[in-house]
Amino acid sequence: MANIKSAIKRVQVAERNRLRNKYYKSTVRTFMKKFFLAVDAYASNPSNEGLQAIHEQKSIAFSKIDKAVKRGAFHANNGARKKSRLDAYFKRSTAAAS
C-alpha cells in the first residue's frame, strides 16, 4: 500500500476508474450477446417482429458501444470494430436465411 497521500489518492482513483470501465465493458458484451441471440432467432424463424427486434437490439448495442468509447472504456477503433462485427454478423446470418 502506498504511504504518500497523493499516491493513496491515485490508487483510489485507479480503482474507481477500473470499476467504471468494467461496468461499461460488461454492458457492451451483454447487449452484443442479446443482438446475436435476436439475429439467430430471426435466422431460424424470419418474421417482421424478429426483424424489428434485431433493429432495436442493434440500436441499443450501438448506443452502449458509443457511450463506452465516449467515456474512454474503449478506444475509438475498438468501438468501430465491434459495431462492424455486429453488422457483418447480421448480414451473414440473414443472407444464409434468405
Order of alpha helices (4+ residues) and beta strands (2+ residues): alpha-alpha-alpha
